[in-house]
Amino acid sequence: MTTFIALATFLIVVAAIPLALPLLRERSAPRDAADRQAANVAILRDQMAELEHDHREGSLSDTDFEQAKKELQKRLLEEARPETPVAPDVARTLAPAKKTALIIIVLLPMISLGGYGLLGNPKAIDPAARQPAPKVTASDVENMVARLANRLRENPDDPKGWVMLARSYKALGRYAEAAEAYGKGFVLVEKDAELLADYAELLAITNNGFKGRPAELLDKALKLAPEDPQVLLLAGAAAGERGDFRTAVTYWEKVLPLMEPGSEEAEALGAALERAREAAKRPKPGKPQGK
């Protein structure tokens, strides 16, 4: 890291020297000081007009506008001061801009390195940062989930924590515990369609079906997000379970176009949709077929 900074600073200084050299040479002022002043004043006035235009357009804040305006006004006053008359045929030699050159050589590396520190990624050149992260084992995950569960038992008024625990349990296949955790964080779950659908799915798994509480949760989720794919998918499954295949077809027809064509999920849903369509065409038991 230190070697990189030293090398980068050296290269920036080398690049800055050609920029500073012209400032170290003597320069000649224009013979006609009045013309020079008039040109500078015209430029400053144009800059003032641009500032006012940017301020009106909203691309320049009030604070920045006032600060820039004061700076331009100060420069206008300085340019408007009469200079010591100079003989028409004699050019006045200006002193070398040593201070400006020094500022370029010193500040340019500092600004460049500071900008890299702010916008770049210094950790990318750190050998330790490039080491592969240690692998997380199943035992590590179980321990982390256990610690979260213990913390929530001591501080149960944490709905976000319960939702996190529920998702963790679901990922581990512990569906009953996941459903229980969702129930304890229901104050947050009831406001989110995705969480309601997830909770309903877990209850359906553990209760062998959507009848009852899972169906109620899906109804709430549909009211919150009637076009959410996961909600529609589960609502279609619940409708098919109770024999309402027309409703199942309606929900699933909205979901299938959103899936990646040819994917395993799309093929499974497509097959279920075809079976639901066929079932919807069959007459219900006890109902005579139309002639």
Secondary structure as GFF3:
##gff-version 3
##sequence-region A 1 291
A	DSSP	alpha_helix	2	24	.	.	.	ID=ss1
A	DSSP	beta_strand	27	28	.	.	.	ID=ss2
A	DSSP	alpha_helix	33	57	.	.	.	ID=ss3
A	DSSP	alpha_helix	62	80	.	.	.	ID=ss4
A	DSSP	beta_strand	93	94	.	.	.	ID=ss5
A	DSSP	alpha_helix	98	119	.	.	.	ID=ss6
A	DSSP	three_ten_helix	122	125	.	.	.	ID=ss7
A	DSSP	three_ten_helix	127	130	.	.	.	ID=ss8
A	DSSP	alpha_helix	138	154	.	.	.	ID=ss9
A	DSSP	alpha_helix	159	171	.	.	.	ID=ss10
A	DSSP	alpha_helix	175	184	.	.	.	ID=ss11
A	DSSP	alpha_helix	186	189	.	.	.	ID=ss12
A	DSSP	alpha_helix	193	207	.	.	.	ID=ss13
A	DSSP	alpha_helix	213	224	.	.	.	ID=ss14
A	DSSP	alpha_helix	229	241	.	.	.	ID=ss15
A	DSSP	alpha_helix	245	255	.	.	.	ID=ss16
A	DSSP	three_ten_helix	256	258	.	.	.	ID=ss17
A	DSSP	alpha_helix	264	281	.	.	.	ID=ss18
###
